Amino acid sequence: MPITKNSLVTIDYRLTSPEGEELYSEDNLMYLHGGYGQIFDRVEATLEGKEVGDTLAVTLQPEEAFGAYDGSLVVEESLHELPEDLAVGMELDGHSETDPDDVIIYTVKEIRGEEAVLDGNHPLAGQTIVFEALIKEVGQLDDDAAQELLHHQQHHHDEHCGCDH
């Protein structure tokens, strides 16, 4: 069964640098195909029409993947404003100054004296990546089932992210 709009697709994938260094991998990622923003656009376009057992490798520029690195998302905060058990590598939820509803995940990059350096960029922002995948399963949903799945996923996200939509 080829992948088309409203296909429920399961893939194993890995992200590598163009030189082949593995950056991330995940087995059994399931997403709804059809322009719902659940996977990178170029990857989704490449998956269109593929079937179980097919593989792909797509090189994505930063703007097609995790975005350009944004230096304005690196901030210094007083340790007095942050959790006591703060450590390098921890992730903290924060909010954009321009949009209070926009949740940003900050990673603690450094602790200097009484200040911590926090980075709100995705760890792979600014990097060209290669997305390699193996298609494991393809199922087809009708429009009603696809909309129900999207509604359920959004409701589940809203319950667990602590953000307001």
Secondary structure as GFF3:
##gff-version 3
##sequence-region A 1 165
A	DSSP	beta_strand	7	16	.	.	.	ID=ss1
A	DSSP	beta_strand	22	32	.	.	.	ID=ss2
A	DSSP	alpha_helix	41	47	.	.	.	ID=ss3
A	DSSP	beta_strand	55	60	.	.	.	ID=ss4
A	DSSP	three_ten_helix	62	64	.	.	.	ID=ss5
A	DSSP	three_ten_helix	71	73	.	.	.	ID=ss6
A	DSSP	beta_strand	74	78	.	.	.	ID=ss7
A	DSSP	three_ten_helix	79	81	.	.	.	ID=ss8
A	DSSP	beta_strand	91	95	.	.	.	ID=ss9
A	DSSP	beta_strand	103	112	.	.	.	ID=ss10
A	DSSP	beta_strand	115	119	.	.	.	ID=ss11
A	DSSP	beta_strand	129	140	.	.	.	ID=ss12
A	DSSP	alpha_helix	143	161	.	.	.	ID=ss13
###
